[in-house]
Amino acid sequence: MVRIIGKVMHTVRARLSQPRNERGEGAVPWLVVLGFGVAIAIFAGDSVMAFAQSLVGQLGGK
């Protein structure tokens, strides 16, 4: 998970260092990076929710 976030941050940093292209050709890679970011956020949210549910389930079992 940390490697994926690192790769996304590296890609964003590389894209920001390139000169701007006013023709709109650079929009597709940005959409791909944005899509990966949303997917990671959704996956992380599901993981946190599952952890919280398991933690609460263990608290009531004593």
Secondary structure, DSSP 8 states (H G I E B T S, - for coil): -HHHHHHHHHHHHHHHHS---TTSTTHHHHHHHHHHHHHHHHHHHHHHHHHHHHHHHHHHT-
